């Protein structure tokens, strides 16, 4: 499933805790039209760690 809208959230697998945590982006998320949930598209399936869905920050022009 794809959408023409840009994703509003990134989906990450996080392994470890605190400053030693390692974050890997594995997908994206969009709010549903009702606003009650998210459509999530993953490019990988994690076998350990935890999933975190976090709002994406706007890219600066110099990035």
C-alpha positions in Angstrom: 0.0 0.0 0.0 1.3 3.4 -0.9 0.0 6.9 -0.6 0.7 10.2 -2.4 1.2 12.0 0.9 4.6 12.3 2.4 5.0 10.4 5.7 4.6 12.3 8.9 6.4 9.8 11.1 9.4 7.5 10.8 9.3 3.9 12.2 12.5 2.8 13.9 13.8 -0.4 15.6 15.7 0.5 18.7 18.2 -1.8 20.3 19.8 -1.0 23.6 19.0 1.7 26.2 19.9 5.3 26.8 23.0 6.8 25.1 24.0 3.3 23.9 20.8 2.7 22.0 21.1 2.0 18.3 18.3 3.4 16.0 17.6 2.0 12.6 14.9 3.4 10.4 12.8 0.6 8.9 9.7 2.4 7.7 7.2 5.3 7.6 3.8 6.1 9.0 0.9 8.3 7.9 -2.2 9.3 9.9 -5.4 7.6 8.7 -8.1 9.8 7.2 -10.1 9.5 10.4 -7.1 10.6 12.4 -7.6 7.7 14.9 -4.7 5.6 13.8 -1.7 5.2 11.4 -1.0 3.4 8.2 2.5 1.9 8.6 4.7 0.7 5.8 7.8 -1.3 6.8 10.8 -2.1 4.6 12.1 -4.7 7.2 10.7 -6.8 10.0 12.6 -6.7 13.3 13.3 -9.9 15.2 14.4 -8.1 18.4 14.5 -4.6 20.0 11.5 -2.4 20.1 9.5 -0.3 17.5 9.3 3.4 17.9 7.1 5.7 15.8 8.4 9.2 15.9 7.3 12.4 14.2 9.7 13.4 11.4 11.5 16.7 11.7 11.4 19.1 8.7 14.5 19.0 6.6 16.6 22.1 6.3 17.6 23.4 2.9 21.3 22.8 3.7 20.8 19.1 4.4 
